[in-house]
């Protein structure tokens, strides 16, 4: 009799799917994206990033005032201690204690939106896999498994009450964690957040020169991995030179291709990325750099097809 | 003499090629062994029938054509005939192809030399722009991308300050 009841419960659970938790993964993603608009919060967060073969653990305090003001103060490691980032709507500033100066960081990037979410749902198998306790709060656990090989998987913890994202993790297909973030303590809707925390006071660096049109024919790749599409083209001003930025995305991951006219000077000092895969090459008088969390052979394939 | 030995020398006996001793032994054997005697008779009949066939000449005179071929092969050849021999021509063609790939194609195709590094002065701009773009995707935590970029900037700055 018990076993029959158990079977019935399992069947009901299978048919109900994510509905047992009250929302589909798509709904949860949308609510999580919009949560900042509806809640104030204050918490301590740790971020772990694979950096040059080691894991860098960064600790910070985050204060948010709805709908779109956030102040983040970095405590550790010493390399970042004292840095403050203030985001106010689409604008952002970063404070460097060493220089005692605020630097505008420009547009902070819009939340992902319906189109990006649809793209993510198309290219990833996104499932609600259960619930867990994070920072003393019950959270839904959402897992995004890539539908195409070579892509990383993602995990997200969403607060069950206010839908705030309280944890995030990116991992390889073999389960190695590349990056993660998680609140270790969190207060929702505290009544004592002072609005003056989000004001930028002190010396401010002049904004970077606005980029003009590149003035050259932008070369595009004829190959991008499955699921990716060109979503935007932007212009940057890099060392006074116009630079084109091609942006490809699959709803979760991104590939950037930068290109500008190659200089005739001696080769500049080079730096190798430790946080994402990067390739740089010159062709037909242009210098290209490609960045993305993809295996290097894939980046090379894209690079080879950029003509 | 046994049957096997007798069988082996039947043809020689009929041809009259056996020494007297072997001939006597063979005759003694076939007088006592009906099977070997029957084989001997069969062989003799077959050879007699073959020898009765008349010899016919060919209706076509092949000699002039054969002679022309012999004369042609015997004549000395120019150098290019030697070079066209497959043993020489095949490696030569392969060598030519390799030289073409090594000398001509690079100039036309300009195969890019790819490295995993970007110019230090540009890298800061690139990683910031890439991170800003990444933040607009699903499953992106702005703090994670910001931390990654800040760690990179700090490292690059430290590298730059080093003598």
HADDOCK unambig.tbl for C-alpha pairs under 7 A between the chains (distance, minus, plus):
assign (segid A and resid 47 and name CA) (segid B and resid 144 and name CA) 6.21 0.50 0.50
assign (segid A and resid 49 and name CA) (segid B and resid 148 and name CA) 6.69 0.50 0.50
assign (segid A and resid 79 and name CA) (segid B and resid 154 and name CA) 6.81 0.50 0.50
assign (segid A and resid 108 and name CA) (segid B and resid 132 and name CA) 6.24 0.50 0.50
assign (segid A and resid 109 and name CA) (segid B and resid 132 and name CA) 5.78 0.50 0.50
assign (segid A and resid 109 and name CA) (segid B and resid 133 and name CA) 6.64 0.50 0.50
assign (segid A and resid 109 and name CA) (segid B and resid 135 and name CA) 6.19 0.50 0.50
assign (segid A and resid 109 and name CA) (segid B and resid 136 and name CA) 5.51 0.50 0.50
assign (segid A and resid 110 and name CA) (segid B and resid 136 and name CA) 5.59 0.50 0.50
assign (segid A and resid 111 and name CA) (segid B and resid 136 and name CA) 5.31 0.50 0.50
assign (segid A and resid 112 and name CA) (segid B and resid 136 and name CA) 4.77 0.50 0.50
assign (segid A and resid 112 and name CA) (segid B and resid 137 and name CA) 5.01 0.50 0.50
assign (segid A and resid 112 and name CA) (segid B and resid 138 and name CA) 5.78 0.50 0.50
assign (segid A and resid 116 and name CA) (segid B and resid 137 and name CA) 6.40 0.50 0.50
assign (segid A and resid 116 and name CA) (segid B and resid 138 and name CA) 6.79 0.50 0.50
assign (segid A and resid 117 and name CA) (segid B and resid 138 and name CA) 6.26 0.50 0.50
assign (segid A and resid 120 and name CA) (segid B and resid 138 and name CA) 6.74 0.50 0.50
assign (segid A and resid 154 and name CA) (segid B and resid 139 and name CA) 6.84 0.50 0.50
assign (segid A and resid 156 and name CA) (segid B and resid 139 and name CA) 6.97 0.50 0.50
assign (segid A and resid 168 and name CA) (segid B and resid 141 and name CA) 6.99 0.50 0.50
assign (segid A and resid 181 and name CA) (segid B and resid 144 and name CA) 6.74 0.50 0.50
assign (segid A and resid 238 and name CA) (segid B and resid 122 and name CA) 6.31 0.50 0.50
assign (segid A and resid 238 and name CA) (segid B and resid 125 and name CA) 6.73 0.50 0.50
assign (segid A and resid 251 and name CA) (segid B and resid 137 and name CA) 5.54 0.50 0.50
assign (segid A and resid 251 and name CA) (segid B and resid 138 and name CA) 6.02 0.50 0.50
assign (segid A and resid 252 and name CA) (segid B and resid 137 and name CA) 4.99 0.50 0.50
assign (segid A and resid 252 and name CA) (segid B and resid 138 and name CA) 4.94 0.50 0.50
assign (segid A and resid 252 and name CA) (segid B and resid 139 and name CA) 6.13 0.50 0.50
assign (segid A and resid 253 and name CA) (segid B and resid 134 and name CA) 6.89 0.50 0.50
assign (segid A and resid 253 and name CA) (segid B and resid 137 and name CA) 6.97 0.50 0.50
assign (segid A and resid 254 and name CA) (segid B and resid 134 and name CA) 5.88 0.50 0.50
assign (segid A and resid 256 and name CA) (segid B and resid 130 and name CA) 6.09 0.50 0.50
assign (segid A and resid 268 and name CA) (segid B and resid 119 and name CA) 5.67 0.50 0.50
assign (segid A and resid 269 and name CA) (segid B and resid 119 and name CA) 5.73 0.50 0.50
assign (segid A and resid 269 and name CA) (segid B and resid 120 and name CA) 5.77 0.50 0.50
assign (segid A and resid 270 and name CA) (segid B and resid 117 and name CA) 5.60 0.50 0.50
assign (segid A and resid 270 and name CA) (segid B and resid 118 and name CA) 5.28 0.50 0.50
assign (segid A and resid 270 and name CA) (segid B and resid 119 and name CA) 4.38 0.50 0.50
assign (segid A and resid 270 and name CA) (segid B and resid 120 and name CA) 5.13 0.50 0.50
assign (segid A and resid 271 and name CA) (segid B and resid 117 and name CA) 5.03 0.50 0.50
assign (segid A and resid 271 and name CA) (segid B and resid 118 and name CA) 5.47 0.50 0.50
assign (segid A and resid 271 and name CA) (segid B and resid 119 and name CA) 6.03 0.50 0.50
assign (segid A and resid 271 and name CA) (segid B and resid 120 and name CA) 5.15 0.50 0.50
assign (segid A and resid 272 and name CA) (segid B and resid 116 and name CA) 5.96 0.50 0.50
assign (segid A and resid 272 and name CA) (segid B and resid 117 and name CA) 4.15 0.50 0.50
assign (segid A and resid 272 and name CA) (segid B and resid 118 and name CA) 6.48 0.50 0.50
assign (segid A and resid 273 and name CA) (segid B and resid 117 and name CA) 6.74 0.50 0.50
assign (segid A and resid 275 and name CA) (segid B and resid 148 and name CA) 6.25 0.50 0.50
assign (segid A and resid 278 and name CA) (segid B and resid 116 and name CA) 5.27 0.50 0.50
assign (segid A and resid 278 and name CA) (segid B and resid 117 and name CA) 6.61 0.50 0.50
assign (segid A and resid 279 and name CA) (segid B and resid 114 and name CA) 6.25 0.50 0.50
assign (segid A and resid 279 and name CA) (segid B and resid 115 and name CA) 5.52 0.50 0.50
assign (segid A and resid 279 and name CA) (segid B and resid 116 and name CA) 4.36 0.50 0.50
assign (segid A and resid 279 and name CA) (segid B and resid 117 and name CA) 6.30 0.50 0.50
assign (segid A and resid 280 and name CA) (segid B and resid 114 and name CA) 5.53 0.50 0.50
assign (segid A and resid 280 and name CA) (segid B and resid 115 and name CA) 5.28 0.50 0.50
assign (segid A and resid 280 and name CA) (segid B and resid 116 and name CA) 5.98 0.50 0.50
assign (segid A and resid 280 and name CA) (segid B and resid 117 and name CA) 6.04 0.50 0.50
assign (segid A and resid 280 and name CA) (segid B and resid 118 and name CA) 5.73 0.50 0.50
assign (segid A and resid 281 and name CA) (segid B and resid 112 and name CA) 5.83 0.50 0.50
assign (segid A and resid 281 and name CA) (segid B and resid 113 and name CA) 5.73 0.50 0.50
assign (segid A and resid 281 and name CA) (segid B and resid 114 and name CA) 4.63 0.50 0.50
assign (segid A and resid 281 and name CA) (segid B and resid 115 and name CA) 6.48 0.50 0.50
assign (segid A and resid 282 and name CA) (segid B and resid 112 and name CA) 5.92 0.50 0.50
assign (segid A and resid 283 and name CA) (segid B and resid 110 and name CA) 6.87 0.50 0.50
assign (segid A and resid 283 and name CA) (segid B and resid 112 and name CA) 5.94 0.50 0.50
assign (segid A and resid 289 and name CA) (segid B and resid 118 and name CA) 6.83 0.50 0.50
